Amino acid sequence: MALFDWQTHFNPILDYLTQADRSQWAELLKQQLIQKFEQRPHGDLPRWMEALHTLPSAPNAEADLNAGPVTLNAPAPLPPLQQEQLEQGLRGLMPWRKGPFDFFGTYIDTEWRSDWKWERVAPHLADLKGRTILDVGCGSGYHCWRMAGAGAARVVGIDPGLLFLFQFLAVKGYLGAVPVDLLPVRMEDLPDKLELFDTTFSMGVLYHRRSPLDHLLELKGTLRQGGELVLETLVVDGPEGYSLMPEDRYGQMRNVWFLPSCPTLLRWLDRTGFRNARVVDVSDTTTDEQRATDWMRFNSLKDFLDPDDPTRTIEGYPGPKRATIIAEKP
């Protein structure tokens, strides 16, 4: 028997994919889930399950998905013992990297102020009401919840990190049958040319890909005709044609491959068949936006910057600057 009852959690999205005439993806996903939870279960699965089961029940809980912290509220305050169980369970799911969240008054100050990114991106989006959305590299699903709060009809996040899945389930467990799902798979695990989504987000992923053009083509394949791509990635200053490829690490990250200039990124989008690509935001990442907290106690951005020149990484490269680009699939 599987350690984790994955059918209970994933059968609704499998049914949805079948009904949406995407039975090929449903069958592929089912096999991937069997492998992940039955054939090769993660060693920390029992610990994460114990943390999840420690969370107290809160009947009739409601969520505010439009606030900075994704907020869960109950009709009455939780009793002290349940508050203790709540914090114990949530701390069992540390480190919390993307957020913030507020569970019935227990505030999770995550490493990233992901709400700041959402505030930068949201004003430039096509209206999300009624749209079907894919969030690639969604982490614990913070932005998925914000998309649902903006009126999306269905949100599917993908991220291979299993801890992120259990953090996501900590929220979803209080909300019941909401049309928001997190699948523990990679972009390359999806079938080609899904053409299912009205909007696809890829935020903080492109620079981790050895072949950024292939990633853009994969993203285009997820979109329906006329669908919108929201791409956020690390960039550097420079003319069209310029990109930085770190010698080894960038900000202590090994898996950083290409940091293009904005004109180069726009050219990549044009060459991969997108139209109307435009840069809607460029922002430096600061140690106010990414930092260690009581809920993420490992090294964070300040440890990855040059202590004598915080405008540069510890390796001497330009400090992190992120651009958001929006484009459409013809």
Secondary structure, 3 states (H helix, E strand, C coil): CCCCCHHHHHHHHHHHHHHCCCHHHHHHHHHHHHHHHHHCCCCCHHHHHHHHHHCCCCCCCEEECCCCCEEEECCCCCCHHHHHHHHHHHHCCCCCCEECEEECCEEECCCEEHHHHHHHHHHHCCCCCCCEEEEECCCCCHHHHHHHHCCCCEEEEECCCHHHHHHHHHHHCCCCCCCEEEECCCHHHCCCCCCCEEEEEEECCHHHCCCHHHHHHHHHHHEEEEEEEEEEEEECCCCCCCEECCCCCECCECCCCCEECHHHHHHHHHHCCCEEEEEEEEEECCCCCECCECCECCCCHHHHEECCEEEEECCCCECCEEEEEEEECC
